[in-house]
Amino acid sequence: MQKELTDLVQGSDDTVGYFTKLKCLWDELDTLNTNVHCSYNYNCGGKQKMNQFKDDDRLIQFLMVLNETYTQARSNILMINPLPTISHAYSLLIQDENQRDVHAPSTFPRDGSLFMAGKQAPFTQSNF
């Protein structure tokens, strides 16, 4: 599973698809690592620090292999102090992706081929 995590890249997946794959691998790893628990009864903060380290590590792992289209969003997220949670960063990336989709240039052909139908003979029953 570690190899799968290391080899995982966003590729042509959208953020949701990529994050889902990543989250599934993280969940499987967490299931396998159930024996890693602090058994002491006093609160030294070690468990919280280890969890925070794991969360920050996963956030960076998630952000570093995003496509180049997310460069600015990634930089903005990494500048937040303290680092946001993975779910907050995910939400910010989804917002960024949605804004780019809304402001994307039109995909209509610009060569006039869309209007070629107007130059054809009018449709009548006698054409058949």
CNS distance restraints for C-alpha pairs under 8 A (distance, minus, plus):
assign (resid   1 and name CA) (resid   5 and name CA) 6.23 0.50 0.50
assign (resid   1 and name CA) (resid  25 and name CA) 6.75 0.50 0.50
assign (resid   1 and name CA) (resid  29 and name CA) 7.27 0.50 0.50
assign (resid   2 and name CA) (resid   6 and name CA) 6.13 0.50 0.50
assign (resid   3 and name CA) (resid   7 and name CA) 6.04 0.50 0.50
assign (resid   4 and name CA) (resid   8 and name CA) 5.90 0.50 0.50
assign (resid   4 and name CA) (resid  25 and name CA) 7.89 0.50 0.50
assign (resid   5 and name CA) (resid  22 and name CA) 7.05 0.50 0.50
assign (resid   5 and name CA) (resid  25 and name CA) 6.89 0.50 0.50
assign (resid   8 and name CA) (resid  22 and name CA) 7.62 0.50 0.50
assign (resid   8 and name CA) (resid  65 and name CA) 7.91 0.50 0.50
assign (resid   9 and name CA) (resid  18 and name CA) 7.63 0.50 0.50
assign (resid   9 and name CA) (resid  65 and name CA) 5.50 0.50 0.50
assign (resid   9 and name CA) (resid  66 and name CA) 6.93 0.50 0.50
assign (resid  10 and name CA) (resid  14 and name CA) 7.42 0.50 0.50
assign (resid  10 and name CA) (resid  15 and name CA) 7.61 0.50 0.50
assign (resid  10 and name CA) (resid  18 and name CA) 5.39 0.50 0.50
assign (resid  10 and name CA) (resid  65 and name CA) 6.46 0.50 0.50
assign (resid  10 and name CA) (resid  66 and name CA) 5.58 0.50 0.50
assign (resid  10 and name CA) (resid  67 and name CA) 6.33 0.50 0.50
assign (resid  11 and name CA) (resid  67 and name CA) 6.96 0.50 0.50
assign (resid  13 and name CA) (resid  17 and name CA) 5.59 0.50 0.50
assign (resid  13 and name CA) (resid  18 and name CA) 5.64 0.50 0.50
assign (resid  14 and name CA) (resid  18 and name CA) 6.20 0.50 0.50
assign (resid  15 and name CA) (resid  19 and name CA) 5.88 0.50 0.50
assign (resid  15 and name CA) (resid  93 and name CA) 7.34 0.50 0.50
assign (resid  15 and name CA) (resid  94 and name CA) 6.76 0.50 0.50
assign (resid  15 and name CA) (resid  97 and name CA) 7.78 0.50 0.50
assign (resid  16 and name CA) (resid  20 and name CA) 6.03 0.50 0.50
assign (resid  16 and name CA) (resid  94 and name CA) 7.75 0.50 0.50
assign (resid  17 and name CA) (resid  21 and name CA) 6.45 0.50 0.50
assign (resid  18 and name CA) (resid  22 and name CA) 6.36 0.50 0.50
assign (resid  19 and name CA) (resid  23 and name CA) 5.92 0.50 0.50
assign (resid  19 and name CA) (resid  62 and name CA) 7.55 0.50 0.50
assign (resid  20 and name CA) (resid  24 and name CA) 6.13 0.50 0.50
assign (resid  21 and name CA) (resid  25 and name CA) 6.51 0.50 0.50
assign (resid  22 and name CA) (resid  26 and name CA) 6.31 0.50 0.50
assign (resid  22 and name CA) (resid  62 and name CA) 7.60 0.50 0.50
assign (resid  23 and name CA) (resid  27 and name CA) 6.05 0.50 0.50
assign (resid  24 and name CA) (resid  28 and name CA) 6.22 0.50 0.50
assign (resid  25 and name CA) (resid  29 and name CA) 6.25 0.50 0.50
assign (resid  26 and name CA) (resid  30 and name CA) 6.17 0.50 0.50
assign (resid  27 and name CA) (resid  31 and name CA) 6.20 0.50 0.50
assign (resid  28 and name CA) (resid  32 and name CA) 6.38 0.50 0.50
assign (resid  29 and name CA) (resid  33 and name CA) 6.18 0.50 0.50
assign (resid  30 and name CA) (resid  34 and name CA) 6.45 0.50 0.50
assign (resid  38 and name CA) (resid  47 and name CA) 6.72 0.50 0.50
assign (resid  45 and name CA) (resid  49 and name CA) 6.21 0.50 0.50
assign (resid  46 and name CA) (resid  50 and name CA) 6.13 0.50 0.50
assign (resid  47 and name CA) (resid  51 and name CA) 6.17 0.50 0.50
assign (resid  48 and name CA) (resid  52 and name CA) 6.07 0.50 0.50
assign (resid  49 and name CA) (resid  53 and name CA) 6.06 0.50 0.50
assign (resid  50 and name CA) (resid  54 and name CA) 6.16 0.50 0.50
assign (resid  51 and name CA) (resid  55 and name CA) 6.11 0.50 0.50
assign (resid  52 and name CA) (resid  56 and name CA) 6.04 0.50 0.50
assign (resid  53 and name CA) (resid  57 and name CA) 6.00 0.50 0.50
assign (resid  54 and name CA) (resid  58 and name CA) 6.15 0.50 0.50
assign (resid  55 and name CA) (resid  59 and name CA) 6.13 0.50 0.50
assign (resid  55 and name CA) (resid  85 and name CA) 7.20 0.50 0.50
assign (resid  55 and name CA) (resid  86 and name CA) 7.15 0.50 0.50
assign (resid  56 and name CA) (resid  60 and name CA) 6.26 0.50 0.50
assign (resid  56 and name CA) (resid  83 and name CA) 7.07 0.50 0.50
assign (resid  56 and name CA) (resid  85 and name CA) 7.68 0.50 0.50
assign (resid  56 and name CA) (resid  86 and name CA) 7.98 0.50 0.50
assign (resid  57 and name CA) (resid  61 and name CA) 6.12 0.50 0.50
assign (resid  58 and name CA) (resid  62 and name CA) 6.03 0.50 0.50
assign (resid  58 and name CA) (resid  86 and name CA) 7.59 0.50 0.50
assign (resid  59 and name CA) (resid  63 and name CA) 6.20 0.50 0.50
assign (resid  59 and name CA) (resid  85 and name CA) 7.34 0.50 0.50
assign (resid  59 and name CA) (resid  86 and name CA) 5.40 0.50 0.50
assign (resid  59 and name CA) (resid  89 and name CA) 7.82 0.50 0.50
assign (resid  60 and name CA) (resid  64 and name CA) 5.89 0.50 0.50
assign (resid  61 and name CA) (resid  65 and name CA) 6.98 0.50 0.50
assign (resid  62 and name CA) (resid  66 and name CA) 7.09 0.50 0.50
assign (resid  63 and name CA) (resid  74 and name CA) 6.17 0.50 0.50
assign (resid  64 and name CA) (resid  74 and name CA) 7.91 0.50 0.50
assign (resid  66 and name CA) (resid  70 and name CA) 6.40 0.50 0.50
assign (resid  66 and name CA) (resid  71 and name CA) 7.96 0.50 0.50
assign (resid  67 and name CA) (resid  71 and name CA) 7.51 0.50 0.50
assign (resid  70 and name CA) (resid  74 and name CA) 5.85 0.50 0.50
assign (resid  70 and name CA) (resid  93 and name CA) 7.74 0.50 0.50
assign (resid  71 and name CA) (resid  75 and name CA) 6.20 0.50 0.50
assign (resid  72 and name CA) (resid  76 and name CA) 6.21 0.50 0.50
assign (resid  73 and name CA) (resid  77 and name CA) 6.19 0.50 0.50
assign (resid  73 and name CA) (resid  92 and name CA) 7.81 0.50 0.50
assign (resid  73 and name CA) (resid  93 and name CA) 6.73 0.50 0.50
assign (resid  73 and name CA) (resid  96 and name CA) 7.07 0.50 0.50
assign (resid  74 and name CA) (resid  78 and name CA) 6.19 0.50 0.50
assign (resid  75 and name CA) (resid  79 and name CA) 6.30 0.50 0.50
assign (resid  76 and name CA) (resid  80 and name CA) 6.88 0.50 0.50
assign (resid  77 and name CA) (resid  83 and name CA) 7.47 0.50 0.50
assign (resid  77 and name CA) (resid  84 and name CA) 7.38 0.50 0.50
assign (resid  77 and name CA) (resid  89 and name CA) 6.56 0.50 0.50
assign (resid  78 and name CA) (resid  83 and name CA) 6.55 0.50 0.50
assign (resid  79 and name CA) (resid  83 and name CA) 7.56 0.50 0.50
assign (resid  80 and name CA) (resid  84 and name CA) 6.69 0.50 0.50
assign (resid  84 and name CA) (resid  88 and name CA) 5.98 0.50 0.50
assign (resid  84 and name CA) (resid  89 and name CA) 6.20 0.50 0.50
assign (resid  85 and name CA) (resid  89 and name CA) 6.29 0.50 0.50
assign (resid  86 and name CA) (resid  90 and name CA) 5.98 0.50 0.50
assign (resid  87 and name CA) (resid  91 and name CA) 6.12 0.50 0.50
assign (resid  88 and name CA) (resid  92 and name CA) 6.30 0.50 0.50
assign (resid  89 and name CA) (resid  93 and name CA) 6.23 0.50 0.50
assign (resid  90 and name CA) (resid  94 and name CA) 6.21 0.50 0.50
assign (resid  91 and name CA) (resid  95 and name CA) 6.26 0.50 0.50
assign (resid  92 and name CA) (resid  96 and name CA) 6.22 0.50 0.50
assign (resid  93 and name CA) (resid  97 and name CA) 6.06 0.50 0.50
assign (resid  94 and name CA) (resid  98 and name CA) 6.07 0.50 0.50
assign (resid  95 and name CA) (resid  99 and name CA) 6.16 0.50 0.50
assign (resid  96 and name CA) (resid 100 and name CA) 6.27 0.50 0.50
assign (resid  97 and name CA) (resid 101 and name CA) 6.25 0.50 0.50
assign (resid  98 and name CA) (resid 102 and name CA) 6.25 0.50 0.50
assign (resid  99 and name CA) (resid 103 and name CA) 6.15 0.50 0.50
assign (resid 100 and name CA) (resid 104 and name CA) 5.66 0.50 0.50
assign (resid 108 and name CA) (resid 114 and name CA) 7.99 0.50 0.50
assign (resid 109 and name CA) (resid 113 and name CA) 6.83 0.50 0.50
assign (resid 109 and name CA) (resid 114 and name CA) 6.76 0.50 0.50
assign (resid 112 and name CA) (resid 116 and name CA) 6.93 0.50 0.50
assign (resid 115 and name CA) (resid 119 and name CA) 7.64 0.50 0.50
assign (resid 116 and name CA) (resid 120 and name CA) 7.04 0.50 0.50
assign (resid 123 and name CA) (resid 127 and name CA) 6.91 0.50 0.50
